[in-house]
Amino acid sequence: MNFINFQENSARRQFSDFPSSKRATQMVGSILGSILPGKRTEVENAPFANDGNILNRLIRNGLYAKAFKQKDHLRLRNYFSHYWGKEAAAFHEGWNDRFERMFLEEDVSVINDLEKLISERDAEEPFRHLYEIGCGGGQVLTYMHDRFADFTSLTGIDLGEEQIRNNRKTSKAEPITFEAADANKWIPENAKPNSVILTNGGVFEYFLQTELEALFTFAAANLGPVAICLVETIATDHDLDNEADSLVYGREMAFSHNYPHLLRAAGFSIVSCTERAGFVEDGGGRWIRVLAIKE
């Protein structure tokens, strides 16, 4: 399969894997952070608070490089959380067309697989609850409500408080609710058995491998029957047959996870697993769609 922008969307196994321009920016940022410790602390505490300031952006790049070199994935994860907590509403407004252009045109196939699975389980205990992690503007959640009659509750979970407030104002379907929360905490505390956990458009790439392992293991042990249905992006050169562990990858330095491996390790059976190349307007890359079940 031809993946667009191979180097930009590939794994970063060592510092030399970054493009030379990115390494230069990171090194300049590291130097600036060392000579301006007060500014470095300011950016560390709120890395995206003043994104229009070139000095802030350079120092943030230096902080990212430091976290990468130290293999401090938790620090990288915290940066992602800050971004999505602050910028979710603006991002989803700017990319609102992705629901039709990506989900409906390309990735709804995994929902077709879910519908087929549900129809084949007619004699089994039905799925009653849907939890979408990283729900954004709620378009997918509304689509799932309209398509599947058996869900008695549909919950969208997102870090962006502003986005969740907007969703609550505009959502009309009574079974749909929204929660501004970290799914790693919310799911174990609130999710019920007979459920489907869904992500779309790249969500788990901002989770640590240990967080996904814990989430999948909890779901398998406590929410059965449970299905996990995901549409995620991964490194163009991640060898899913031989590289079980997650890798830092791409321009954002997010995490490329081996989803089939992680789900099987937690006790799930893979129902379907397909891939596609990304669109030019989205930066290209590699997308994976997985449906897994634990009875």
C-alpha positions in Angstrom: 0.0 0.0 0.0 1.3 3.5 -0.9 1.4 5.7 2.2 1.7 9.4 1.5 4.6 11.3 3.2 6.3 8.2 4.4 9.1 9.9 6.4 6.8 12.4 8.0 4.4 9.7 9.2 7.0 7.0 10.0 8.2 5.8 13.4 10.8 7.7 15.4 13.0 4.9 16.9 15.9 7.2 17.4 16.6 11.0 17.2 18.1 10.7 13.8 14.8 9.4 12.4 13.4 13.0 12.5 13.7 15.1 9.4 16.8 17.3 9.6 14.7 20.5 9.7 12.8 19.1 12.7 16.0 18.2 14.5 17.3 21.7 13.9 14.1 23.2 15.3 14.2 20.9 18.4 17.9 21.7 19.1 17.3 25.5 18.8 14.4 25.1 21.2 16.5 23.1 23.7 19.1 25.8 23.7 16.6 28.6 24.2 15.0 26.6 27.0 18.3 26.2 28.8 19.1 30.0 28.6 15.6 31.1 29.4 14.5 28.8 32.3 11.6 31.0 33.3 10.1 30.9 29.8 10.8 27.1 29.7 8.8 26.6 32.9 6.0 28.7 31.5 5.8 26.7 28.3 6.2 23.4 30.2 3.1 24.3 32.3 1.0 25.4 29.4 2.7 24.2 26.1 -0.1 25.5 23.8 -1.3 28.5 25.8 0.4 31.0 23.5 0.9 29.1 20.3 1.2 32.2 18.1 4.5 33.1 19.8 7.4 31.7 17.9 9.6 31.6 21.0 7.0 29.5 22.8 6.8 27.1 19.8 10.5 26.7 19.6 10.9 25.9 23.3 8.0 23.5 23.1 9.8 21.7 20.3 12.9 21.5 22.6 10.7 20.0 25.4 9.3 17.4 23.1 12.8 16.5 22.0 14.0 16.1 25.6 11.0 13.9 26.4 11.7 11.8 23.4 15.4 11.3 24.1 14.6 10.4 27.7 11.8 8.0 26.6 9.5 10.0 28.8 6.3 9.0 27.1 4.2 10.2 30.1 5.4 13.7 29.5 4.5 13.5 25.8 1.1 12.2 26.8 0.6 15.1 29.2 1.4 17.5 26.3 -1.3 15.8 24.2 -3.8 16.0 27.0 -3.2 19.8 27.4 -3.7 20.3 23.7 -7.0 18.4 23.4 -8.3 19.9 26.6 -7.7 23.4 25.3 -8.1 23.1 21.5 -10.7 20.4 20.9 -13.5 22.7 19.9 -11.4 24.8 17.5 -9.9 21.6 15.9 -13.2 19.9 15.4 -14.8 23.1 13.9 -11.9 23.4 11.5 -12.1 19.7 10.4 -15.8 19.3 10.6 -15.9 17.8 7.1 -13.9 14.7 8.3 -17.1 13.0 9.4 -18.4 12.8 5.8 -15.1 12.8 3.9 -13.3 10.2 6.1 -15.8 8.3 8.3 -18.8 8.0 5.9 -16.7 7.6 2.7 -13.9 5.4 4.0 -14.2 4.1 7.6 -17.8 3.2 8.0 -16.8 -0.3 6.8 -15.8 -1.1 10.4 -19.3 -0.1 11.5 -20.7 -2.4 8.8 -18.6 -5.2 10.4 -20.1 -4.3 13.8 -23.6 -4.5 12.3 -22.9 -7.9 10.9 -21.5 -9.1 14.2 -24.6 -7.9 16.0 -26.9 -9.6 13.5 -25.0 -12.9 14.0 -25.4 -12.6 17.8 -29.2 -12.4 17.7 -29.5 -15.3 20.2 -26.8 -13.8 22.4 -27.0 -11.0 24.9 -27.3 -7.8 22.9 -25.1 -4.7 23.2 -27.0 -2.0 25.1 -24.4 0.8 25.7 -22.1 2.7 23.4 -19.1 4.7 24.6 -17.3 6.9 22.1 -13.9 8.0 23.3 -12.8 11.3 21.8 -16.3 12.1 20.5 -15.5 15.5 19.1 -18.7 17.2 17.8 -20.8 14.1 18.3 -21.5 13.4 14.6 -20.5 9.7 14.9 -22.5 9.2 18.1 -25.6 10.6 16.4 -25.0 8.4 13.4 -24.7 5.3 15.6 -27.9 6.3 17.4 -29.8 6.6 14.1 -28.4 3.3 12.8 -28.6 1.0 15.8 -31.9 0.7 17.6 -30.7 -1.5 20.4 -28.5 1.0 22.2 -30.3 2.3 25.2 -27.5 4.7 26.1 -24.8 6.4 24.0 -22.1 8.4 25.8 -19.5 10.7 24.2 -16.4 11.2 26.2 -13.9 14.0 25.4 -11.2 16.0 27.1 -12.4 19.3 25.6 -14.8 20.9 28.1 -15.9 23.6 25.7 -16.6 21.0 23.0 -18.7 19.0 25.5 -20.7 22.1 26.5 -21.4 22.8 22.8 -22.5 19.2 22.3 -24.9 19.3 25.2 -26.5 22.4 23.8 -27.0 21.0 20.3 -27.7 17.3 20.9 -31.4 16.4 20.5 -31.5 12.6 21.0 -32.4 11.7 24.6 -30.2 8.6 24.9 -27.1 10.6 23.9 -25.1 12.1 26.7 -21.7 13.8 26.9 -18.9 13.7 29.5 -15.8 16.0 29.7 -13.4 13.4 31.2 -10.3 11.3 30.7 -11.7 8.0 29.4 -8.9 6.1 31.3 -10.7 7.1 34.5 -14.3 7.5 33.3 -14.7 4.0 31.7 -13.6 2.0 34.7 -15.8 4.1 37.0 -18.9 4.3 34.9 -19.1 1.8 32.0 -21.5 -1.1 32.0 -21.4 -4.6 30.5 -23.1 -5.3 27.2 -21.3 -2.4 25.6 -19.4 -1.2 22.6 -16.3 1.1 22.9 -15.7 3.2 19.8 -13.0 5.6 18.6 -12.8 7.3 15.3 -10.3 9.6 13.5 -7.3 8.9 15.7 -7.8 9.0 19.5 -5.8 6.2 21.1 -2.6 7.5 19.4 -2.6 10.0 22.4 -2.8 7.3 25.0 0.2 5.5 26.5 0.6 1.8 25.7 0.2 1.0 29.4 -3.1 3.0 29.5 -4.5 1.0 26.5 -3.4 -2.3 28.1 -5.2 -1.3 31.3 -8.3 -0.1 29.4 -8.6 -3.2 27.2 -7.9 -5.6 30.1 -10.5 -3.9 32.3 -13.1 -4.0 29.5 -12.4 -7.7 28.8 -12.7 -8.6 32.5 -15.6 -6.4 33.5 -17.7 -5.3 30.5 -18.4 -8.5 28.7 -19.9 -9.0 26.3 -18.0 -6.0 25.0 -16.8 -5.0 21.5 -14.1 -2.5 20.7 -14.4 -0.7 17.4 -11.6 1.6 16.4 -10.4 3.8 13.5 -6.8 4.9 14.3 -3.7 6.1 12.6 -0.3 4.3 13.0 3.2 4.7 11.7 3.6 3.9 8.0 6.6 1.6 8.9 5.2 -0.1 12.0 5.6 -3.8 11.5 2.6 -5.2 13.2 3.8 -8.8 12.7 7.1 -8.2 14.6 6.8 -5.0 16.6 4.4 -5.6 19.5 5.4 -2.5 21.5 4.1 1.0 20.7 6.3 3.5 18.9 6.6 7.3 18.8 5.8 8.4 15.3 4.9 11.2 13.0 5.0 15.0 13.1 3.0 15.1 16.4 5.2 12.6 18.1 2.1 10.6 19.1 2.0 6.8 19.6 1.7 4.1 17.0 0.1 1.2 18.8 -0.1 -2.4 17.6 -3.9 -2.6 18.2 -4.4 -6.3 17.1 -1.6 -7.4 19.5 -2.8 -5.3 22.4 -6.4 -6.5 22.0 -5.5 -10.1 21.7 -3.2 -9.8 24.8 -6.2 -8.5 26.8 -8.3 -11.5 25.8 -10.2 -10.1 22.8 -10.8 -11.9 19.5 -10.2 -9.9 16.3 -13.4 -9.9 14.2 -12.0 -7.7 11.4 -8.8 -5.7 10.7 -8.3 -3.5 7.6 -6.1 -0.6 6.5 -6.1 2.3 4.2 -3.9 5.1 3.1 -4.6 8.6 4.4 -5.7 11.6 2.3 -3.3 14.3 1.1 -5.3 17.0 2.8 -4.9 15.2 6.2 -1.2 14.7 5.8 -1.4 11.3 4.3 -0.3 8.4 6.6 -1.7 5.0 7.4 -5.0 4.2 9.0 -6.2 0.9 10.6 -9.7 -0.2 11.4 -10.2 -2.9 14.0 -13.3 -4.6 15.4 -12.7 -7.0 18.4 -15.0 -8.8 20.8 -14.8 -10.4 24.3 -17.8 -12.4 25.2 
